[in-house]
Amino acid sequence: MPHGITIDEIKSKIDNALNLLTLPINDKYLLEHNLGERCIAHRFAVNLAAQFPGWNVDCEYNRNGDQLKEMPLSDECKELLRKTGRVFPDIIVHMRGAKGPNLLAIEIKREGQPGEECDIAKLQGYISNIGYSCGLYVSFNSGFVDDHIAKKFFFQE
């Protein structure tokens, strides 16, 4: 792993950031009131930034160095992405610039929204085609529920 950070440390930092997102005193309101994916991604990214000092945490980052992020995708996924192979993760943990490194790509969804299979395919592509060390897919339950994390899948190289 880049800079000596282990998979277990990455997972622990992710869990800490998710826990902050689901606490009533923090951002649980966003999940309870069914706010949009970008709003939730932003708050998750803020929490991640505190967990990964020295790393850049960005939302909707569409570059790999100076080039647009692109990868081969199924026709179904391209249709969801407006017929291009251009991709941009909801959140990334990386060091900006052509040399990176790219540590973590994250895709999030509210449970029941379309595109889960494509998000998982993109995460696998971020690892195999673009050089991310690992990926995370999280879907969130909305409303007044006990557990706001519906699904959480972790991928690594």
Buried (B, 14 or more C-beta within 10 A) or exposed (E): BEEEBEEEEBBEBBEBBBEBBBEEEBBBEBBBEEBEBEEBBBBBBBBBBEBBEEBBBBBEBEEBEEEEBBBEBEEEBBEBBEEEBBBBBBBBBBBEEEEBBBBBBBBBBBBEEEBBEBBBBBBBBBBEBBEBBBBBBBBBBBEEEEEBBBEBBBBBE
